[in-house]
Each structure stands twice: as structure tokens, then as C-alpha cells.
Amino acid sequence: MLDSVMPYVLALVPTIGVATLFYFVIKSILEGDRRERLAQARWDAEHRADTEATNASRTGTDSGDSTPRSSSGQA
């Protein structure tokens, strides 16, 4: 019985091995992509916050004063 089943088992072993390897490679690619997207979103949020803070400090709106300031110093 074992002699008749063994060729089939040996024929399936490489296929199962390649399928397992393929699974782990694709899983790591997708996981890396997910982490990269999270890092990119974090960087974008930080960059956007820095840009908004810089723009707010240039226009003077971060002090709570909502009136625009003129460049001549007169309100």
C-alpha cells in the first residue's frame, strides 16, 4: 500500500512547498504595504500640521485674533 501511495505524496511535496513559500511571500508583501501606508499617512498628517502651523503663524491667526493684519501696521 505504501509503495503505491508514495509516488503521489512525493509528487505533491514540491507543490505544497512552493504554495507555502508563495503564501508567506505574499503575506509579507501585503503586510509591508500596510505598514508603509500607515507610515505615509502619519508623515502626511505631521507635514500637514506643520504646514498649517507655519501658515497660521505667518498670518497671525494662531493667537485667537481673527482679524487680518495689514502689512502697513494699521488695523
PDB file of N, CA, C, O and CB in Angstrom:
ATOM      1  N   MET A   1       0.821  -1.193   0.000  1.00  0.00           N
ATOM      2  CA  MET A   1       0.000   0.000   0.000  1.00  0.00           C
ATOM      3  C   MET A   1       0.866   1.259   0.000  1.00  0.00           C
ATOM      4  O   MET A   1       0.605   2.184  -0.769  1.00  0.00           O
ATOM      5  CB  MET A   1      -0.934  -0.003   1.204  1.00  0.00           C
ATOM      6  N   LEU A   2       1.885   1.305   0.847  1.00  0.00           N
ATOM      7  CA  LEU A   2       2.762   2.465   0.940  1.00  0.00           C
ATOM      8  C   LEU A   2       3.524   2.694  -0.354  1.00  0.00           C
ATOM      9  O   LEU A   2       3.775   3.836  -0.738  1.00  0.00           O
ATOM     10  CB  LEU A   2       3.735   2.296   2.091  1.00  0.00           C
ATOM     11  N   ASP A   3       3.894   1.603  -1.032  1.00  0.00           N
ATOM     12  CA  ASP A   3       4.622   1.724  -2.298  1.00  0.00           C
ATOM     13  C   ASP A   3       3.761   2.344  -3.391  1.00  0.00           C
ATOM     14  O   ASP A   3       4.291   2.991  -4.294  1.00  0.00           O
ATOM     15  CB  ASP A   3       5.120   0.358  -2.749  1.00  0.00           C
ATOM     16  N   SER A   4       2.466   2.163  -3.330  1.00  0.00           N
ATOM     17  CA  SER A   4       1.602   2.723  -4.373  1.00  0.00           C
ATOM     18  C   SER A   4       1.221   4.175  -4.087  1.00  0.00           C
ATOM     19  O   SER A   4       0.857   4.896  -5.016  1.00  0.00           O
ATOM     20  CB  SER A   4       0.341   1.880  -4.512  1.00  0.00           C
ATOM     21  N   VAL A   5       1.292   4.627  -2.837  1.00  0.00           N
ATOM     22  CA  VAL A   5       0.901   5.982  -2.458  1.00  0.00           C
ATOM     23  C   VAL A   5       2.111   6.930  -2.462  1.00  0.00           C
ATOM     24  O   VAL A   5       1.966   8.131  -2.689  1.00  0.00           O
ATOM     25  CB  VAL A   5       0.237   5.974  -1.070  1.00  0.00           C
ATOM     26  N   MET A   6       3.287   6.382  -2.212  1.00  0.00           N
ATOM     27  CA  MET A   6       4.471   7.205  -2.060  1.00  0.00           C
ATOM     28  C   MET A   6       4.787   8.058  -3.294  1.00  0.00           C
ATOM     29  O   MET A   6       5.147   9.219  -3.097  1.00  0.00           O
ATOM     30  CB  MET A   6       5.639   6.333  -1.744  1.00  0.00           C
ATOM     31  N   PRO A   7       4.689   7.608  -4.509  1.00  0.00           N
ATOM     32  CA  PRO A   7       4.971   8.483  -5.651  1.00  0.00           C
ATOM     33  C   PRO A   7       4.041   9.696  -5.710  1.00  0.00           C
ATOM     34  O   PRO A   7       4.463  10.784  -6.102  1.00  0.00           O
ATOM     35  CB  PRO A   7       4.855   7.695  -6.940  1.00  0.00           C
ATOM     36  N   TYR A   8       2.790   9.513  -5.325  1.00  0.00           N
ATOM     37  CA  TYR A   8       1.838  10.639  -5.324  1.00  0.00           C
ATOM     38  C   TYR A   8       2.176  11.657  -4.234  1.00  0.00           C
ATOM     39  O   TYR A   8       2.078  12.866  -4.446  1.00  0.00           O
ATOM     40  CB  TYR A   8       0.400  10.123  -5.126  1.00  0.00           C
ATOM     41  N   VAL A   9       2.565  11.163  -3.096  1.00  0.00           N
ATOM     42  CA  VAL A   9       2.949  12.054  -1.995  1.00  0.00           C
ATOM     43  C   VAL A   9       4.209  12.830  -2.378  1.00  0.00           C
ATOM     44  O   VAL A   9       4.297  14.035  -2.138  1.00  0.00           O
ATOM     45  CB  VAL A   9       3.182  11.246  -0.682  1.00  0.00           C
ATOM     46  N   LEU A  10       5.175  12.145  -2.969  1.00  0.00           N
ATOM     47  CA  LEU A  10       6.410  12.815  -3.382  1.00  0.00           C
ATOM     48  C   LEU A  10       6.162  13.808  -4.513  1.00  0.00           C
ATOM     49  O   LEU A  10       6.888  14.794  -4.642  1.00  0.00           O
ATOM     50  CB  LEU A  10       7.448  11.785  -3.818  1.00  0.00           C
ATOM     51  N   ALA A  11       5.162  13.561  -5.317  1.00  0.00           N
ATOM     52  CA  ALA A  11       4.830  14.499  -6.389  1.00  0.00           C
ATOM     53  C   ALA A  11       4.149  15.754  -5.837  1.00  0.00           C
ATOM     54  O   ALA A  11       4.276  16.833  -6.416  1.00  0.00           O
ATOM     55  CB  ALA A  11       3.924  13.822  -7.425  1.00  0.00           C
ATOM     56  N   LEU A  12       3.440  15.619  -4.737  1.00  0.00           N
ATOM     57  CA  LEU A  12       2.729  16.759  -4.150  1.00  0.00           C
ATOM     58  C   LEU A  12       3.591  17.605  -3.218  1.00  0.00           C
ATOM     59  O   LEU A  12       3.278  18.774  -2.992  1.00  0.00           O
ATOM     60  CB  LEU A  12       1.530  16.268  -3.398  1.00  0.00           C
ATOM     61  N   VAL A  13       4.660  17.046  -2.677  1.00  0.00           N
ATOM     62  CA  VAL A  13       5.506  17.768  -1.723  1.00  0.00           C
ATOM     63  C   VAL A  13       6.085  19.059  -2.324  1.00  0.00           C
ATOM     64  O   VAL A  13       5.996  20.096  -1.666  1.00  0.00           O
ATOM     65  CB  VAL A  13       6.644  16.862  -1.251  1.00  0.00           C
ATOM     66  N   PRO A  14       6.666  19.061  -3.522  1.00  0.00           N
ATOM     67  CA  PRO A  14       7.180  20.326  -4.064  1.00  0.00           C
ATOM     68  C   PRO A  14       6.079  21.361  -4.285  1.00  0.00           C
ATOM     69  O   PRO A  14       6.290  22.552  -4.055  1.00  0.00           O
ATOM     70  CB  PRO A  14       7.904  20.070  -5.374  1.00  0.00           C
ATOM     71  N   THR A  15       4.915  20.914  -4.729  1.00  0.00           N
ATOM     72  CA  THR A  15       3.804  21.838  -4.945  1.00  0.00           C
ATOM     73  C   THR A  15       3.364  22.471  -3.635  1.00  0.00           C
ATOM     74  O   THR A  15       3.122  23.676  -3.570  1.00  0.00           O
ATOM     75  CB  THR A  15       2.624  21.117  -5.603  1.00  0.00           C
ATOM     76  N   ILE A  16       3.262  21.668  -2.611  1.00  0.00           N
ATOM     77  CA  ILE A  16       2.874  22.191  -1.297  1.00  0.00           C
ATOM     78  C   ILE A  16       3.953  23.139  -0.761  1.00  0.00           C
ATOM     79  O   ILE A  16       3.632  24.166  -0.164  1.00  0.00           O
ATOM     80  CB  ILE A  16       2.634  21.029  -0.298  1.00  0.00           C
ATOM     81  N   GLY A  17       5.211  22.801  -0.971  1.00  0.00           N
ATOM     82  CA  GLY A  17       6.309  23.659  -0.528  1.00  0.00           C
ATOM     83  C   GLY A  17       6.294  25.005  -1.243  1.00  0.00           C
ATOM     84  O   GLY A  17       6.451  26.046  -0.604  1.00  0.00           O
ATOM     85  N   VAL A  18       6.109  24.998  -2.549  1.00  0.00           N
ATOM     86  CA  VAL A  18       6.067  26.248  -3.315  1.00  0.00           C
ATOM     87  C   VAL A  18       4.846  27.065  -2.926  1.00  0.00           C
ATOM     88  O   VAL A  18       4.934  28.288  -2.815  1.00  0.00           O
ATOM     89  CB  VAL A  18       6.056  25.962  -4.830  1.00  0.00           C
ATOM     90  N   ALA A  19       3.710  26.412  -2.718  1.00  0.00           N
ATOM     91  CA  ALA A  19       2.495  27.117  -2.308  1.00  0.00           C
ATOM     92  C   ALA A  19       2.683  27.771  -0.937  1.00  0.00           C
ATOM     93  O   ALA A  19       2.229  28.894  -0.719  1.00  0.00           O
ATOM     94  CB  ALA A  19       1.297  26.147  -2.276  1.00  0.00           C
ATOM     95  N   THR A  20       3.346  27.079  -0.021  1.00  0.00           N
ATOM     96  CA  THR A  20       3.612  27.644   1.307  1.00  0.00           C
ATOM     97  C   THR A  20       4.557  28.838   1.202  1.00  0.00           C
ATOM     98  O   THR A  20       4.332  29.868   1.838  1.00  0.00           O
ATOM     99  CB  THR A  20       4.212  26.571   2.243  1.00  0.00           C
ATOM    100  N   LEU A  21       5.591  28.702   0.417  1.00  0.00           N
ATOM    101  CA  LEU A  21       6.522  29.807   0.205  1.00  0.00           C
ATOM    102  C   LEU A  21       5.812  31.004  -0.424  1.00  0.00           C
ATOM    103  O   LEU A  21       6.010  32.141   0.005  1.00  0.00           O
ATOM    104  CB  LEU A  21       7.692  29.359  -0.681  1.00  0.00           C
ATOM    105  N   PHE A  22       4.990  30.752  -1.433  1.00  0.00           N
ATOM    106  CA  PHE A  22       4.222  31.804  -2.085  1.00  0.00           C
ATOM    107  C   PHE A  22       3.318  32.521  -1.082  1.00  0.00           C
ATOM    108  O   PHE A  22       3.218  33.748  -1.106  1.00  0.00           O
ATOM    109  CB  PHE A  22       3.387  31.220  -3.230  1.00  0.00           C
ATOM    110  N   TYR A  23       2.661  31.766  -0.204  1.00  0.00           N
ATOM    111  CA  TYR A  23       1.778  32.346   0.807  1.00  0.00           C
ATOM    112  C   TYR A  23       2.549  33.313   1.708  1.00  0.00           C
ATOM    113  O   TYR A  23       2.100  34.435   1.946  1.00  0.00           O
ATOM    114  CB  TYR A  23       1.124  31.234   1.652  1.00  0.00           C
ATOM    115  N   PHE A  24       3.697  32.882   2.203  1.00  0.00           N
ATOM    116  CA  PHE A  24       4.452  33.734   3.128  1.00  0.00           C
ATOM    117  C   PHE A  24       5.046  34.957   2.425  1.00  0.00           C
ATOM    118  O   PHE A  24       5.128  36.028   3.025  1.00  0.00           O
ATOM    119  CB  PHE A  24       5.568  32.929   3.790  1.00  0.00           C
ATOM    120  N   VAL A  25       5.455  34.814   1.177  1.00  0.00           N
ATOM    121  CA  VAL A  25       5.988  35.960   0.437  1.00  0.00           C
ATOM    122  C   VAL A  25       4.891  36.993   0.200  1.00  0.00           C
ATOM    123  O   VAL A  25       5.104  38.181   0.438  1.00  0.00           O
ATOM    124  CB  VAL A  25       6.598  35.507  -0.909  1.00  0.00           C
ATOM    125  N   ILE A  26       3.730  36.564  -0.262  1.00  0.00           N
ATOM    126  CA  ILE A  26       2.618  37.483  -0.499  1.00  0.00           C
ATOM    127  C   ILE A  26       2.149  38.113   0.808  1.00  0.00           C
ATOM    128  O   ILE A  26       1.833  39.302   0.846  1.00  0.00           O
ATOM    129  CB  ILE A  26       1.452  36.754  -1.184  1.00  0.00           C
ATOM    130  N   LYS A  27       2.103  37.325   1.873  1.00  0.00           N
ATOM    131  CA  LYS A  27       1.698  37.857   3.174  1.00  0.00           C
ATOM    132  C   LYS A  27       2.659  38.949   3.642  1.00  0.00           C
ATOM    133  O   LYS A  27       2.217  39.978   4.153  1.00  0.00           O
ATOM    134  CB  LYS A  27       1.630  36.730   4.217  1.00  0.00           C
ATOM    135  N   SER A  28       3.954  38.743   3.477  1.00  0.00           N
ATOM    136  CA  SER A  28       4.920  39.752   3.908  1.00  0.00           C
ATOM    137  C   SER A  28       4.850  40.998   3.020  1.00  0.00           C
ATOM    138  O   SER A  28       5.029  42.111   3.514  1.00  0.00           O
ATOM    139  CB  SER A  28       6.341  39.170   3.891  1.00  0.00           C
ATOM    140  N   ILE A  29       4.595  40.830   1.726  1.00  0.00           N
ATOM    141  CA  ILE A  29       4.447  41.980   0.832  1.00  0.00           C
ATOM    142  C   ILE A  29       3.240  42.817   1.251  1.00  0.00           C
ATOM    143  O   ILE A  29       3.331  44.041   1.345  1.00  0.00           O
ATOM    144  CB  ILE A  29       4.298  41.516  -0.639  1.00  0.00           C
ATOM    145  N   LEU A  30       2.123  42.161   1.501  1.00  0.00           N
ATOM    146  CA  LEU A  30       0.917  42.895   1.889  1.00  0.00           C
ATOM    147  C   LEU A  30       1.071  43.562   3.252  1.00  0.00           C
ATOM    148  O   LEU A  30       0.603  44.682   3.454  1.00  0.00           O
ATOM    149  CB  LEU A  30      -0.284  41.958   1.908  1.00  0.00           C
ATOM    150  N   GLU A  31       1.720  42.883   4.176  1.00  0.00           N
ATOM    151  CA  GLU A  31       1.961  43.467   5.499  1.00  0.00           C
ATOM    152  C   GLU A  31       2.894  44.671   5.397  1.00  0.00           C
ATOM    153  O   GLU A  31       2.670  45.687   6.054  1.00  0.00           O
ATOM    154  CB  GLU A  31       2.555  42.413   6.453  1.00  0.00           C
ATOM    155  N   GLY A  32       3.931  44.561   4.584  1.00  0.00           N
ATOM    156  CA  GLY A  32       4.838  45.687   4.377  1.00  0.00           C
ATOM    157  C   GLY A  32       4.133  46.867   3.733  1.00  0.00           C
ATOM    158  O   GLY A  32       4.385  48.017   4.091  1.00  0.00           O
ATOM    159  N   ASP A  33       3.255  46.587   2.789  1.00  0.00           N
ATOM    160  CA  ASP A  33       2.492  47.652   2.143  1.00  0.00           C
ATOM    161  C   ASP A  33       1.575  48.337   3.155  1.00  0.00           C
ATOM    162  O   ASP A  33       1.442  49.561   3.152  1.00  0.00           O
ATOM    163  CB  ASP A  33       1.669  47.091   0.965  1.00  0.00           C
ATOM    164  N   ARG A  34       0.948  47.545   4.015  1.00  0.00           N
ATOM    165  CA  ARG A  34       0.063  48.119   5.037  1.00  0.00           C
ATOM    166  C   ARG A  34       0.850  49.030   5.977  1.00  0.00           C
ATOM    167  O   ARG A  34       0.401  50.130   6.300  1.00  0.00           O
ATOM    168  CB  ARG A  34      -0.638  46.999   5.843  1.00  0.00           C
ATOM    169  N   ARG A  35       2.035  48.570   6.419  1.00  0.00           N
ATOM    170  CA  ARG A  35       2.858  49.399   7.303  1.00  0.00           C
ATOM    171  C   ARG A  35       3.343  50.657   6.595  1.00  0.00           C
ATOM    172  O   ARG A  35       3.409  51.725   7.203  1.00  0.00           O
ATOM    173  CB  ARG A  35       4.054  48.601   7.819  1.00  0.00           C
ATOM    174  N   GLU A  36       3.681  50.539   5.320  1.00  0.00           N
ATOM    175  CA  GLU A  36       4.140  51.700   4.559  1.00  0.00           C
ATOM    176  C   GLU A  36       3.019  52.727   4.401  1.00  0.00           C
ATOM    177  O   GLU A  36       3.265  53.930   4.494  1.00  0.00           O
ATOM    178  CB  GLU A  36       4.659  51.266   3.179  1.00  0.00           C
ATOM    179  N   ARG A  37       1.799  52.266   4.164  1.00  0.00           N
ATOM    180  CA  ARG A  37       0.664  53.189   4.044  1.00  0.00           C
ATOM    181  C   ARG A  37       0.386  53.896   5.370  1.00  0.00           C
ATOM    182  O   ARG A  37       0.064  55.085   5.379  1.00  0.00           O
ATOM    183  CB  ARG A  37      -0.592  52.434   3.577  1.00  0.00           C
ATOM    184  N   LEU A  38       0.505  53.181   6.487  1.00  0.00           N
ATOM    185  CA  LEU A  38       0.319  53.811   7.796  1.00  0.00           C
ATOM    186  C   LEU A  38       1.409  54.853   8.055  1.00  0.00           C
ATOM    187  O   LEU A  38       1.118  55.945   8.544  1.00  0.00           O
ATOM    188  CB  LEU A  38       0.325  52.746   8.912  1.00  0.00           C
ATOM    189  N   ALA A  39       2.641  54.526   7.733  1.00  0.00           N
ATOM    190  CA  ALA A  39       3.741  55.470   7.929  1.00  0.00           C
ATOM    191  C   ALA A  39       3.565  56.690   7.038  1.00  0.00           C
ATOM    192  O   ALA A  39       3.827  57.815   7.463  1.00  0.00           O
ATOM    193  CB  ALA A  39       5.090  54.796   7.643  1.00  0.00           C
ATOM    194  N   GLN A  40       3.122  56.473   5.802  1.00  0.00           N
ATOM    195  CA  GLN A  40       2.896  57.594   4.879  1.00  0.00           C
ATOM    196  C   GLN A  40       1.772  58.489   5.392  1.00  0.00           C
ATOM    197  O   GLN A  40       1.874  59.714   5.317  1.00  0.00           O
ATOM    198  CB  GLN A  40       2.559  57.074   3.462  1.00  0.00           C
ATOM    199  N   ALA A  41       0.701  57.891   5.910  1.00  0.00           N
ATOM    200  CA  ALA A  41      -0.414  58.680   6.439  1.00  0.00           C
ATOM    201  C   ALA A  41       0.032  59.490   7.660  1.00  0.00           C
ATOM    202  O   ALA A  41      -0.359  60.647   7.815  1.00  0.00           O
ATOM    203  CB  ALA A  41      -1.598  57.760   6.811  1.00  0.00           C
ATOM    204  N   ARG A  42       0.855  58.877   8.531  1.00  0.00           N
ATOM    205  CA  ARG A  42       1.379  59.604   9.689  1.00  0.00           C
ATOM    206  C   ARG A  42       2.253  60.768   9.249  1.00  0.00           C
ATOM    207  O   ARG A  42       2.133  61.874   9.776  1.00  0.00           O
ATOM    208  CB  ARG A  42       2.178  58.663  10.600  1.00  0.00           C
ATOM    209  N   TRP A  43       3.132  60.522   8.281  1.00  0.00           N
ATOM    210  CA  TRP A  43       4.014  61.578   7.793  1.00  0.00           C
ATOM    211  C   TRP A  43       3.196  62.698   7.158  1.00  0.00           C
ATOM    212  O   TRP A  43       3.477  63.873   7.390  1.00  0.00           O
ATOM    213  CB  TRP A  43       5.030  61.015   6.781  1.00  0.00           C
ATOM    214  N   ASP A  44       2.186  62.349   6.358  1.00  0.00           N
ATOM    215  CA  ASP A  44       1.332  63.364   5.734  1.00  0.00           C
ATOM    216  C   ASP A  44       0.620  64.210   6.791  1.00  0.00           C
ATOM    217  O   ASP A  44       0.541  65.431   6.657  1.00  0.00           O
ATOM    218  CB  ASP A  44       0.300  62.700   4.808  1.00  0.00           C
ATOM    219  N   ALA A  45       0.100  63.562   7.845  1.00  0.00           N
ATOM    220  CA  ALA A  45      -0.594  64.299   8.899  1.00  0.00           C
ATOM    221  C   ALA A  45       0.361  65.247   9.620  1.00  0.00           C
ATOM    222  O   ALA A  45       0.011  66.395   9.894  1.00  0.00           O
ATOM    223  CB  ALA A  45      -1.234  63.327   9.901  1.00  0.00           C
ATOM    224  N   GLU A  46       1.564  64.770   9.927  1.00  0.00           N
ATOM    225  CA  GLU A  46       2.547  65.634  10.589  1.00  0.00           C
ATOM    226  C   GLU A  46       2.953  66.791   9.680  1.00  0.00           C
ATOM    227  O   GLU A  46       3.070  67.932  10.127  1.00  0.00           O
ATOM    228  CB  GLU A  46       3.791  64.822  10.998  1.00  0.00           C
ATOM    229  N   HIS A  47       3.162  66.490   8.423  1.00  0.00           N
ATOM    230  CA  HIS A  47       3.563  67.528   7.471  1.00  0.00           C
ATOM    231  C   HIS A  47       2.444  68.559   7.310  1.00  0.00           C
ATOM    232  O   HIS A  47       2.702  69.762   7.265  1.00  0.00           O
ATOM    233  CB  HIS A  47       3.921  66.901   6.101  1.00  0.00           C
ATOM    234  N   ARG A  48       1.214  68.084   7.225  1.00  0.00           N
ATOM    235  CA  ARG A  48       0.062  68.984   7.094  1.00  0.00           C
ATOM    236  C   ARG A  48      -0.073  69.859   8.337  1.00  0.00           C
ATOM    237  O   ARG A  48      -0.349  71.053   8.222  1.00  0.00           O
ATOM    238  CB  ARG A  48      -1.238  68.178   6.864  1.00  0.00           C
ATOM    239  N   ALA A  49       0.119  69.280   9.525  1.00  0.00           N
ATOM    240  CA  ALA A  49       0.027  70.051  10.764  1.00  0.00           C
ATOM    241  C   ALA A  49       1.137  71.100  10.834  1.00  0.00           C
ATOM    242  O   ALA A  49       0.890  72.235  11.239  1.00  0.00           O
ATOM    243  CB  ALA A  49       0.100  69.117  11.984  1.00  0.00           C
ATOM    244  N   ASP A  50       2.344  70.730  10.445  1.00  0.00           N
ATOM    245  CA  ASP A  50       3.446  71.694  10.441  1.00  0.00           C
ATOM    246  C   ASP A  50       3.179  72.829   9.461  1.00  0.00           C
ATOM    247  O   ASP A  50       3.430  73.995   9.766  1.00  0.00           O
ATOM    248  CB  ASP A  50       4.765  70.998  10.089  1.00  0.00           C
ATOM    249  N   THR A  51       2.670  72.483   8.286  1.00  0.00           N
ATOM    250  CA  THR A  51       2.367  73.499   7.274  1.00  0.00           C
ATOM    251  C   THR A  51       1.271  74.435   7.760  1.00  0.00           C
ATOM    252  O   THR A  51       1.367  75.650   7.591  1.00  0.00           O
ATOM    253  CB  THR A  51       1.949  72.838   5.952  1.00  0.00           C
ATOM    254  N   GLU A  52       0.230  73.870   8.364  1.00  0.00           N
ATOM    255  CA  GLU A  52      -0.860  74.713   8.877  1.00  0.00           C
ATOM    256  C   GLU A  52      -0.368  75.603  10.011  1.00  0.00           C
ATOM    257  O   GLU A  52      -0.763  76.765  10.104  1.00  0.00           O
ATOM    258  CB  GLU A  52      -2.036  73.843   9.363  1.00  0.00           C
ATOM    259  N   ALA A  53       0.488  75.067  10.872  1.00  0.00           N
ATOM    260  CA  ALA A  53       1.027  75.875  11.972  1.00  0.00           C
ATOM    261  C   ALA A  53       1.901  77.000  11.434  1.00  0.00           C
ATOM    262  O   ALA A  53       1.856  78.122  11.939  1.00  0.00           O
ATOM    263  CB  ALA A  53       1.836  74.996  12.947  1.00  0.00           C
ATOM    264  N   THR A  54       2.687  76.704  10.420  1.00  0.00           N
ATOM    265  CA  THR A  54       3.531  77.733   9.817  1.00  0.00           C
ATOM    266  C   THR A  54       2.682  78.806   9.159  1.00  0.00           C
ATOM    267  O   THR A  54       2.945  79.999   9.318  1.00  0.00           O
ATOM    268  CB  THR A  54       4.487  77.115   8.793  1.00  0.00           C
ATOM    269  N   ASN A  55       1.671  78.386   8.426  1.00  0.00           N
ATOM    270  CA  ASN A  55       0.780  79.347   7.769  1.00  0.00           C
ATOM    271  C   ASN A  55       0.015  80.179   8.786  1.00  0.00           C
ATOM    272  O   ASN A  55      -0.185  81.377   8.587  1.00  0.00           O
ATOM    273  CB  ASN A  55      -0.199  78.622   6.849  1.00  0.00           C
ATOM    274  N   ALA A  56      -0.415  79.548   9.876  1.00  0.00           N
ATOM    275  CA  ALA A  56      -1.156  80.274  10.905  1.00  0.00           C
ATOM    276  C   ALA A  56      -0.259  81.296  11.596  1.00  0.00           C
ATOM    277  O   ALA A  56      -0.704  82.399  11.913  1.00  0.00           O
ATOM    278  CB  ALA A  56      -1.741  79.298  11.937  1.00  0.00           C
ATOM    279  N   SER A  57       0.997  80.937  11.829  1.00  0.00           N
ATOM    280  CA  SER A  57       1.890  81.885  12.497  1.00  0.00           C
ATOM    281  C   SER A  57       2.259  83.037  11.561  1.00  0.00           C
ATOM    282  O   SER A  57       2.506  84.153  12.019  1.00  0.00           O
ATOM    283  CB  SER A  57       3.164  81.169  12.986  1.00  0.00           C
ATOM    284  N   ARG A  58       2.295  82.778  10.278  1.00  0.00           N
ATOM    285  CA  ARG A  58       2.580  83.855   9.330  1.00  0.00           C
ATOM    286  C   ARG A  58       1.423  84.832   9.216  1.00  0.00           C
ATOM    287  O   ARG A  58       1.640  86.034   9.059  1.00  0.00           O
ATOM    288  CB  ARG A  58       2.898  83.281   7.967  1.00  0.00           C
ATOM    289  N   THR A  59       0.202  84.332   9.293  1.00  0.00           N
ATOM    290  CA  THR A  59      -0.970  85.207   9.156  1.00  0.00           C
ATOM    291  C   THR A  59      -1.424  85.756  10.500  1.00  0.00           C
ATOM    292  O   THR A  59      -2.220  86.694  10.548  1.00  0.00           O
ATOM    293  CB  THR A  59      -2.119  84.452   8.495  1.00  0.00           C
ATOM    294  N   GLY A  60      -0.928  85.183  11.593  1.00  0.00           N
ATOM    295  CA  GLY A  60      -1.285  85.676  12.915  1.00  0.00           C
ATOM    296  C   GLY A  60      -2.619  85.149  13.411  1.00  0.00           C
ATOM    297  O   GLY A  60      -3.170  85.701  14.364  1.00  0.00           O
ATOM    298  N   THR A  61      -3.154  84.110  12.807  1.00  0.00           N
ATOM    299  CA  THR A  61      -4.448  83.591  13.251  1.00  0.00           C
ATOM    300  C   THR A  61      -4.320  82.626  14.399  1.00  0.00           C
ATOM    301  O   THR A  61      -5.335  82.231  14.974  1.00  0.00           O
ATOM    302  CB  THR A  61      -5.155  82.920  12.117  1.00  0.00           C
ATOM    303  N   ASP A  62      -3.112  82.224  14.762  1.00  0.00           N
ATOM    304  CA  ASP A  62      -2.970  81.279  15.858  1.00  0.00           C
ATOM    305  C   ASP A  62      -3.109  81.960  17.218  1.00  0.00           C
ATOM    306  O   ASP A  62      -3.214  81.262  18.227  1.00  0.00           O
ATOM    307  CB  ASP A  62      -1.630  80.575  15.765  1.00  0.00           C
ATOM    308  N   SER A  63      -3.115  83.285  17.289  1.00  0.00           N
ATOM    309  CA  SER A  63      -3.215  83.978  18.568  1.00  0.00           C
ATOM    310  C   SER A  63      -4.659  84.178  19.003  1.00  0.00           C
ATOM    311  O   SER A  63      -4.903  84.761  20.059  1.00  0.00           O
ATOM    312  CB  SER A  63      -2.518  85.313  18.489  1.00  0.00           C
ATOM    313  N   GLY A  64      -5.609  83.714  18.224  1.00  0.00           N
ATOM    314  CA  GLY A  64      -7.011  83.876  18.577  1.00  0.00           C
ATOM    315  C   GLY A  64      -7.627  85.103  17.953  1.00  0.00           C
ATOM    316  O   GLY A  64      -8.847  85.263  17.986  1.00  0.00           O
ATOM    317  N   ASP A  65      -6.815  85.977  17.382  1.00  0.00           N
ATOM    318  CA  ASP A  65      -7.299  87.182  16.741  1.00  0.00           C
ATOM    319  C   ASP A  65      -7.686  86.833  15.312  1.00  0.00           C
ATOM    320  O   ASP A  65      -6.823  86.474  14.511  1.00  0.00           O
ATOM    321  CB  ASP A  65      -6.230  88.315  16.779  1.00  0.00           C
ATOM    322  N   SER A  66      -8.964  86.933  14.980  1.00  0.00           N
ATOM    323  CA  SER A  66      -9.418  86.509  13.658  1.00  0.00           C
ATOM    324  C   SER A  66      -9.416  87.648  12.650  1.00  0.00           C
ATOM    325  O   SER A  66      -9.777  87.445  11.491  1.00  0.00           O
ATOM    326  CB  SER A  66     -10.802  85.921  13.752  1.00  0.00           C
ATOM    327  N   THR A  67      -9.011  88.852  13.077  1.00  0.00           N
ATOM    328  CA  THR A  67      -8.975  89.960  12.115  1.00  0.00           C
ATOM    329  C   THR A  67      -7.671  89.929  11.362  1.00  0.00           C
ATOM    330  O   THR A  67      -6.609  89.740  11.955  1.00  0.00           O
ATOM    331  CB  THR A  67      -9.156  91.322  12.818  1.00  0.00           C
ATOM    332  N   PRO A  68      -7.743  90.114  10.050  1.00  0.00           N
ATOM    333  CA  PRO A  68      -6.496  90.110   9.282  1.00  0.00           C
ATOM    334  C   PRO A  68      -5.664  91.346   9.548  1.00  0.00           C
ATOM    335  O   PRO A  68      -6.202  92.429   9.774  1.00  0.00           O
ATOM    336  CB  PRO A  68      -6.790  90.006   7.801  1.00  0.00           C
ATOM    337  N   ARG A  69      -4.369  91.186   9.524  1.00  0.00           N
ATOM    338  CA  ARG A  69      -3.456  92.285   9.771  1.00  0.00           C
ATOM    339  C   ARG A  69      -2.940  92.808   8.446  1.00  0.00           C
ATOM    340  O   ARG A  69      -2.660  92.036   7.529  1.00  0.00           O
ATOM    341  CB  ARG A  69      -2.292  91.848  10.679  1.00  0.00           C
ATOM    342  N   SER A  70      -2.820  94.091   8.353  1.00  0.00           N
ATOM    343  CA  SER A  70      -2.266  94.673   7.122  1.00  0.00           C
ATOM    344  C   SER A  70      -0.760  94.765   7.260  1.00  0.00           C
ATOM    345  O   SER A  70      -0.231  94.736   8.372  1.00  0.00           O
ATOM    346  CB  SER A  70      -2.879  96.079   6.830  1.00  0.00           C
ATOM    347  N   SER A  71      -0.078  94.876   6.154  1.00  0.00           N
ATOM    348  CA  SER A  71       1.376  94.929   6.192  1.00  0.00           C
ATOM    349  C   SER A  71       1.884  96.305   6.625  1.00  0.00           C
ATOM    350  O   SER A  71       3.053  96.435   6.988  1.00  0.00           O
ATOM    351  CB  SER A  71       1.945  94.571   4.829  1.00  0.00           C
ATOM    352  N   SER A  72       1.026  97.343   6.594  1.00  0.00           N
ATOM    353  CA  SER A  72       1.485  98.675   6.986  1.00  0.00           C
ATOM    354  C   SER A  72       1.409  98.885   8.492  1.00  0.00           C
ATOM    355  O   SER A  72       1.856  99.915   8.995  1.00  0.00           O
ATOM    356  CB  SER A  72       0.666  99.737   6.280  1.00  0.00           C
ATOM    357  N   GLY A  73       0.851  97.925   9.212  1.00  0.00           N
ATOM    358  CA  GLY A  73       0.767  98.062  10.666  1.00  0.00           C
ATOM    359  C   GLY A  73      -0.512  98.720  11.144  1.00  0.00           C
ATOM    360  O   GLY A  73      -0.734  98.805  12.352  1.00  0.00           O
ATOM    361  N   GLN A  74      -1.357  99.188  10.245  1.00  0.00           N
ATOM    362  CA  GLN A  74      -2.624  99.806  10.637  1.00  0.00           C
ATOM    363  C   GLN A  74      -3.742  98.776  10.514  1.00  0.00           C
ATOM    364  O   GLN A  74      -3.794  98.010   9.552  1.00  0.00           O
ATOM    365  CB  GLN A  74      -2.930 101.062   9.764  1.00  0.00           C
ATOM    366  N   ALA A  75      -4.644  98.771  11.515  1.00  0.00           N
ATOM    367  CA  ALA A  75      -5.741  97.802  11.506  1.00  0.00           C
ATOM    368  C   ALA A  75      -6.962  98.372  10.824  1.00  0.00           C
ATOM    369  O   ALA A  75      -7.985  97.695  10.724  1.00  0.00           O
ATOM    370  CB  ALA A  75      -6.092  97.374  12.924  1.00  0.00           C
TER     371      ALA A  75
END
